[in-house]
Each structure stands twice: as structure tokens, then as C-alpha cells.
Amino acid sequence: MTQQIALLAELKQKVDRCIDEAKEKLHSLSKDIWSFPELAYEERKSHDRLVSLFSQEEEGWDVDSHFKLQTAFRATWGPAGCKEGDVINIGFLCEYDALPGIGHACGHNLIAEVGAASALGLKALVESTPDFPARVQVTVLGTPAEEDGGGKIDLIREGAFDGLDVVFMAHPLQDDAPYLPDVAEHDVTIKYHGKASHASAYPWEGINALDAAVLCYNNLSVLRQQLKPDWRIHGVIKHGGEKPNIIPAYTELEYYLRTPSRCELPVIKAKAEMCFRSAAMATGCQVEVEFSRNAFDNILRNTTLEELYKKNGEVLGIKFTTDKEVLTNASGSTDFGNVSYVVPGIHPYFYIGSKALNHTEEYTVAAGDDAAQFYTLRAAKALAMTALDVLLCPELLQRVKEEFAEAKLKEDRMLKDAQAQGTSNVS
């Protein structure tokens, strides 16, 4: 056991050095993605830059340039290492879509860099270690459209995560945390159709779609007092009419509905839909309620992986936040939540040298600043070290998988109970 601990510590130090050796090309990758922000499903230059890294700049990777989606990719290396035993397939995820108007204000260029750095470091380590004591495959998945659409959910539907044993990614924020409560979320668009008329000469001939939109907005505002404290409804009126002297014939709203767990999402959706439809009924409008194709699940925690990541991070000098408000308050939503119900994994957060808030112009600047590089590669090292823990300690990998199975079973039961309760309420 002592010999195994010493070997693991030696390999972790080595993977640290392997990542440092690639830091120039990793910085260049991140800077190129940051410099040309692209929206969901349109990340062609960012996608091509990552594909080029694995297919041209690096050797030994088997690259599928358009894996399941046009701007997704898969790069695999291995199996390598020990010639006996089951292959352990370690997955790292890259995101690279930006936000409209403000670019990489969520730091997805750094997420891409972390995924690439962890994968390159682990591959370099195994290649340079004779008789590496595990049989390993490294898989990198380029996952588009996290900010809008949910590319990972599309990829899940296509079987892209089949065969992975564990999966890792890390997200930039204002603090370091092995876990934060990302919540379930579903987008919905509401369209009201009325009838145009002259607003002064004969308004009685019109059917006012803006009235429907305003009633909808107010209905939801009133509904909030009856919602649980950790449920969220927020939205905008995207189209409110053409001119003041024309009764609006068409209006459109977009809302995000969020709950801590995916099992509560159907409940808030049903309540919100009554608000949408009652506004149409009150004004005589027709209404279309269009929920987006993909609903985001909450992240299914894996405390075994979280603790391993935290221990490795602390060795690297990461000071994880102890602020209870940060650790317990819901942040945003991510399609990694859906991944966490398919493969055990973690989605830690890392500080980048700035206290600027995500989704602001200030954070865009911080994500492209050279000062973020140290922290980004440090997070990548912690992920690679955590991968080594599960590769070299079969009992840890077993514990990770058992915790995943138990947590998923618990959530599935909660979802089933919520669906049954919803059916009962309707009847």
C-alpha cells in the first residue's frame, strides 16, 4: 500500500510537469477561441482550432472531426498502459460557445483549455511511464451549444457518452469549489396572436396581443409568491408590437423555469403554463407555448470524485471557498447536469484571478487575460490528478460507480413520484 501511495504521488507530480510543458500551445488555443467568439451550434472556427490541436499539432489521437453534431468532435487515444485488465475510459469535455453581444463572458475558452490540458497531460504521462499500472483510454469530447440549446443533451441522445467510465470538466467562476448546486432548467417561448386594428380610430376591432403578453408577465409575477424559495422564473418580452397606433397582432415572450431538481421541473412548468394560457383566454388571443427541445437536469453529485478533486487541488495550492452562501445558493444551469445522469463525473468551479461576475463585459476581459492562465492550468492539473486516483485505485473507481448508481436511483424515484403526483392533481 505504501509503495502504491508513493507511485501515485510520483505520477501526480509528473502529470503536473507534463501539463506545464504544453502551456504555450494551450494558452494559444485559449486565446484563439477567446478572440473569435461564436454562438451556439455556430462555433466553426473554435471547433476547427480544437480539431487541429488533436489531429495536427499532437500525435497519436484518433479524431472524428464532426462527431454526431457539425460543431462537435471526439478525440481518442489508447488503450495504452498495462496490457491486462479492463480498459478504463477517462473523458474530458471542452466547451467553446460564447454569449451574444459580450463574447466569452462565461469563460468557455478556458473550459476548452482545461479539457485539452487534462487530456494532453494524462496522455503524455502514460506514454512516458513504462509499465503504467492501468489500462487506459483518454477521450476528449468537444461539446457545442451549452449557452443555448444544450449540445451535450443532443450528444447523449446520439450515444456519444457510451463507454465512458468517468467524465471531467471544470468551469471558471469567482471562487474555487468542488461542487456548486447547478439547477434544472427549461426554456419556453410564448407567442400570442391577436388582430391588428387602428388603436385610435377603431380599437374595438382589434384583439390586443400586447395585453395578453402583459397579463402573462403579471400572472407569473403574482405566481412567484406561491413558489418555493429556491424555484426561479425569469423572462423577457421579446416582441411587443410595431407602433403605438396599431393594436399589436403578435407578441412573444421567452422565459426560463428553474428548480433545484429535475423532478420538480414538471410542477413549475404546469403552473407557468396555466399563466400563459389564462392570459390568452382573458384577451381573446390565440397562444402557442413552445418548450425548447432540451431541458437541463440538475447536476447529480458524486462526492467521492469531489473529495478527490478537493484533495488534489489543495496539494496544488487551491484555497476552496468556505462561504456557505456561495456553496448553497443555486447558481445557473448546465447541460453537464444531463451528462451526470449518464456517466459519473464532476463539474468543479475555479477562480481565474478576478472577482468579476460571469455574463458581464468585465468577465469577458478576465477570461482573455494572461493572468487567468495559471489558475486554468491548475484546475486542469487537479482534474488529471483525480483521473489518476480512479485509474490506479480500483476500489475508488468502484466507489464512484456505486455512488453514481445509488444517487441516480434516488433521483429516478423522486421523478416518478413527482410525475404520479402531477397526474393525480390533474385528474
SVG drawing of the C-alpha trace seen along z (x, -y; Angstrom):
<svg xmlns="http://www.w3.org/2000/svg" viewBox="-65 -58 74 67">
<polyline fill="none" stroke="black" stroke-width="0.4" points="0.0,0.0 2.8,-2.4 4.5,-1.6 1.2,-2.4 0.8,-5.7 4.4,-6.7 3.8,-5.7 0.6,-7.7 2.3,-10.8 5.2,-10.5 2.8,-10.2 0.8,-13.2 3.9,-15.3 4.8,-14.0 1.4,-14.9 1.8,-18.4 5.0,-18.8 3.5,-17.3 0.8,-20.0 3.3,-22.7 5.3,-21.6 2.3,-22.2 1.3,-25.5 2.3,-27.7 0.2,-25.8 -2.7,-25.6 -2.5,-29.4 -2.5,-29.9 -5.6,-27.6 -7.5,-29.6 -6.6,-32.9 -7.6,-31.9 -11.1,-30.8 -11.5,-33.9 -10.5,-36.2 -13.3,-34.9 -16.4,-34.3 -19.1,-32.2 -22.7,-31.4 -24.3,-28.0 -24.1,-25.5 -22.1,-28.0 -18.7,-27.5 -16.9,-26.6 -13.5,-28.4 -13.3,-27.3 -14.2,-23.8 -11.7,-23.7 -9.0,-25.1 -9.5,-22.3 -9.7,-19.6 -6.4,-21.0 -4.7,-20.7 -5.6,-17.0 -5.2,-16.0 -2.2,-18.1 -0.3,-19.6 -0.5,-16.4 0.3,-12.8 -1.5,-9.6 -5.1,-10.9 -7.9,-9.3 -10.1,-12.3 -13.7,-12.3 -14.0,-15.9 -17.8,-16.2 -18.9,-13.7 -22.7,-13.4 -23.1,-17.2 -21.5,-19.6 -19.5,-21.5 -18.8,-18.6 -15.7,-16.4 -14.2,-13.4 -10.5,-12.7 -9.5,-9.3 -6.1,-7.9 -5.3,-4.4 -5.9,-1.9 -2.4,-2.1 -0.5,-1.2 -0.9,2.1 -1.6,4.9 -4.0,6.8 -7.3,5.9 -10.3,3.8 -9.8,0.6 -10.8,-2.5 -12.1,-5.2 -11.5,-8.7 -13.5,-11.5 -12.7,-15.2 -15.1,-17.8 -14.5,-21.0 -17.0,-23.8 -16.4,-26.8 -19.6,-28.7 -19.9,-32.3 -22.6,-34.7 -24.4,-37.2 -23.0,-40.7 -20.4,-40.1 -18.3,-37.2 -16.7,-34.8 -18.3,-36.3 -18.6,-32.8 -15.1,-31.8 -15.8,-28.8 -12.4,-29.4 -10.9,-28.4 -13.2,-25.4 -11.9,-24.2 -8.3,-24.8 -8.9,-22.8 -10.3,-19.8 -7.5,-19.8 -4.8,-20.3 -6.0,-17.5 -6.2,-15.1 -2.8,-16.0 -1.2,-15.8 -2.7,-12.4 -1.7,-11.0 1.9,-12.4 2.2,-10.8 1.1,-7.4 3.3,-7.5 6.4,-8.3 5.8,-5.8 7.0,-2.3 4.6,0.4 1.9,-2.2 -0.2,-0.1 -3.6,-0.6 -5.1,-0.1 -6.4,-3.5 -8.1,-5.2 -8.4,-9.0 -11.4,-10.6 -12.0,-14.3 -15.4,-15.4 -16.0,-18.8 -19.5,-19.8 -21.1,-22.8 -24.0,-24.9 -24.0,-24.9 -25.3,-28.5 -28.3,-27.9 -29.7,-24.6 -27.9,-22.0 -25.4,-20.3 -24.5,-17.7 -28.1,-16.6 -28.1,-16.2 -24.9,-14.2 -26.4,-12.0 -29.3,-11.2 -26.9,-10.1 -24.9,-7.8 -21.8,-10.0 -21.1,-9.2 -21.5,-5.5 -18.4,-3.6 -17.0,-6.3 -16.2,-5.3 -15.9,-8.8 -16.1,-12.3 -14.5,-15.6 -14.8,-19.3 -14.2,-22.5 -15.9,-25.9 -14.5,-29.3 -16.1,-31.5 -15.2,-33.9 -14.2,-31.1 -12.8,-27.6 -15.4,-25.0 -15.6,-21.2 -19.3,-21.5 -22.0,-24.2 -25.7,-23.5 -26.5,-23.9 -30.2,-23.5 -32.7,-22.0 -34.0,-24.4 -36.3,-24.5 -36.7,-27.4 -40.1,-28.2 -41.3,-30.7 -44.9,-32.0 -46.4,-33.5 -49.7,-35.4 -51.7,-36.0 -54.3,-38.8 -55.7,-41.0 -54.4,-44.4 -56.5,-47.5 -56.1,-51.3 -55.5,-52.0 -57.4,-55.3 -60.0,-55.1 -61.5,-51.7 -59.7,-49.9 -62.7,-47.7 -62.0,-45.9 -58.6,-44.7 -57.5,-41.8 -54.6,-43.1 -51.7,-40.6 -49.7,-43.0 -52.4,-42.9 -52.0,-39.1 -48.2,-39.5 -48.6,-41.9 -51.2,-39.7 -48.8,-36.7 -46.0,-38.7 -48.1,-39.8 -49.6,-36.4 -46.1,-35.0 -45.1,-37.8 -48.0,-37.0 -47.3,-33.3 -43.8,-33.8 -45.3,-34.4 -46.7,-30.9 -43.4,-29.3 -40.8,-27.6 -37.9,-29.9 -35.4,-28.1 -37.6,-28.0 -37.0,-30.6 -39.0,-32.1 -37.4,-34.9 -38.0,-36.2 -38.4,-39.0 -40.9,-40.3 -39.0,-39.8 -41.6,-41.4 -44.3,-43.8 -45.7,-45.3 -44.9,-47.6 -46.2,-51.1 -48.4,-52.8 -51.2,-53.4 -51.5,-49.8 -53.2,-47.3 -50.4,-44.6 -51.4,-41.4 -48.4,-39.5 -46.2,-39.4 -43.6,-37.0 -42.1,-36.3 -39.2,-34.0 -38.9,-32.5 -36.5,-30.3 -38.0,-28.0 -35.7,-26.6 -35.9,-24.2 -33.2,-22.6 -34.0,-19.1 -35.3,-17.8 -38.1,-16.0 -39.7,-19.4 -39.5,-20.9 -42.8,-19.4 -44.6,-21.0 -43.3,-24.6 -43.9,-24.1 -47.6,-23.2 -48.1,-26.2 -46.5,-28.5 -48.5,-27.1 -51.7,-28.0 -50.4,-31.6 -49.6,-31.6 -53.0,-30.2 -55.2,-32.2 -53.7,-35.4 -54.8,-34.3 -58.3,-33.4 -58.7,-36.8 -57.9,-38.7 -59.3,-36.5 -55.9,-35.8 -54.6,-32.5 -51.4,-31.2 -48.5,-29.0 -46.5,-27.5 -43.2,-26.1 -40.9,-24.4 -37.3,-24.0 -36.2,-20.6 -33.8,-20.1 -34.4,-20.5 -31.3,-20.8 -31.1,-18.5 -29.5,-19.4 -26.0,-18.0 -26.1,-14.6 -23.4,-14.9 -20.5,-12.4 -19.0,-13.3 -16.2,-10.6 -14.9,-12.5 -15.5,-15.8 -13.4,-14.9 -10.6,-13.6 -10.6,-16.7 -10.5,-18.9 -7.5,-17.0 -5.6,-17.2 -6.4,-20.9 -5.3,-21.6 -1.9,-20.0 -1.6,-22.4 -2.4,-25.4 -6.1,-25.9 -8.0,-27.5 -11.6,-26.3 -14.3,-28.7 -16.0,-28.0 -18.6,-30.7 -21.9,-29.0 -23.9,-31.5 -21.7,-30.6 -21.8,-26.9 -25.6,-26.6 -27.2,-29.2 -28.2,-27.9 -26.1,-29.3 -27.1,-28.7 -27.9,-25.6 -25.7,-23.5 -26.2,-20.6 -23.5,-18.8 -26.3,-18.1 -27.8,-15.7 -24.3,-14.1 -24.1,-13.4 -27.1,-11.1 -25.4,-9.1 -21.8,-8.9 -20.3,-9.6 -18.4,-12.9 -17.7,-16.3 -18.1,-19.9 -16.0,-21.9 -15.5,-25.7 -12.2,-27.5 -11.1,-31.1 -9.3,-32.9 -7.7,-35.8 -10.8,-38.1 -13.9,-38.7 -15.8,-40.0 -19.2,-38.3 -19.9,-35.8 -22.0,-37.1 -20.6,-40.6 -18.2,-42.5 -15.7,-42.6 -15.6,-38.8 -15.0,-38.6 -11.9,-40.7 -10.8,-38.5 -11.3,-35.3 -8.9,-36.5 -6.4,-37.9 -3.0,-36.2 -3.5,-36.2 -6.2,-33.5 -3.7,-31.0 -2.1,-30.0 -5.4,-29.2 -6.8,-27.5 -3.9,-25.1 -4.0,-24.5 -7.6,-23.3 -6.6,-21.1 -3.8,-19.5 -6.3,-18.8 -8.6,-17.1 -5.8,-15.0 -4.7,-14.0 -8.2,-13.0 -8.3,-10.8 -5.1,-9.2 -6.8,-8.4 -9.5,-6.4 -7.1,-4.8 -4.7,-3.5 -7.2,-2.7 -9.8,-0.2 -11.7,-0.5 -12.1,-4.2 -13.5,-3.7 -15.9,-1.1 -17.0,-3.6 -17.5,-6.3 -19.7,-4.0 -21.7,-2.7 -22.4,-6.3 -23.5,-7.2 -25.9,-4.3 -27.4,-5.0 -27.8,-8.7 -29.4,-8.1 -31.8,-5.5 -32.9,-8.0 -33.5,-10.8 -35.4,-8.4 -37.7,-7.5 -38.3,-11.2 -39.1,-11.9 -41.5,-9.0 -43.2,-10.2 -43.5,-13.8 -45.0,-12.6 -47.5,-10.4 -48.5,-13.4 -48.9,-15.6 -51.2,-13.0 -53.2,-12.8 -53.6,-16.6 -54.8,-16.8 -57.4,-14.1"/>
</svg>
